[in-house]
């Protein structure tokens, strides 16, 4: 036998996505305090489909409203 038998590898896609998002938010939370006041108001997310930015902005607004009520 020239090559070893292949070994099946399981990849947990959900865990990978959650881990990447968590790391991204950790980095974002570190740098957001360094941005000038009001800079994040018109922040765009690159690569979103057309029209999705407005939906994201709407959801972020709703989230911030709810967070304000909880705080």
C-alpha positions in Angstrom: 0.0 0.0 0.0 1.5 3.3 -1.1 -0.8 5.7 0.7 -2.5 5.4 4.1 -6.2 4.9 4.1 -8.2 8.2 4.2 -9.6 9.3 7.5 -13.0 10.9 7.7 -13.0 14.4 9.2 -16.1 15.9 10.6 -16.5 19.7 10.3 -19.0 21.4 12.5 -20.1 24.2 10.2 -22.4 26.0 12.7 -19.6 26.1 15.3 -17.2 27.5 12.7 -19.6 30.3 11.7 -20.4 31.1 15.3 -16.7 31.1 16.3 -15.8 33.4 13.4 -18.7 35.8 14.2 -17.7 35.8 17.9 -14.1 36.6 17.0 -15.2 39.3 14.6 -17.3 41.0 17.4 -14.4 40.7 19.8 -12.2 42.6 17.3 -14.9 45.1 16.5 -15.6 45.8 20.2 -11.8 46.5 20.7 -11.7 49.1 17.9 -15.1 50.8 18.1 -13.9 52.9 21.0 -11.1 54.3 18.8 -13.5 55.5 16.0 -14.5 59.2 16.0 -18.0 60.0 17.3 -20.7 59.4 14.7 -18.4 57.4 12.4 -20.5 54.2 12.7 -23.7 56.0 11.7 -23.2 55.3 8.0 -21.1 52.1 8.4 -21.6 49.8 5.4 -21.0 46.1 5.4 -19.1 45.1 2.2 -20.5 42.3 0.1 -24.1 42.5 1.2 -26.8 41.9 -1.6 -28.5 45.1 -2.8 -31.2 46.3 -0.3 -29.9 44.2 2.5 -28.0 47.1 4.1 -31.2 48.9 4.9 -32.6 45.7 6.5 -29.5 45.3 8.6 -29.7 49.0 9.7 -33.3 48.5 10.7 -32.6 45.4 12.7 -29.6 47.1 14.5 -31.9 50.0 15.3 -34.5 47.7 16.8 -31.8 45.8 18.7 -30.4 49.1 20.2 -33.9 50.2 21.2 -34.6 46.9 23.0 -31.1 47.0 24.6 -31.8 50.6 25.8 -35.1 49.4 27.5 -33.2 46.5 29.2 -30.4 48.7 30.4 
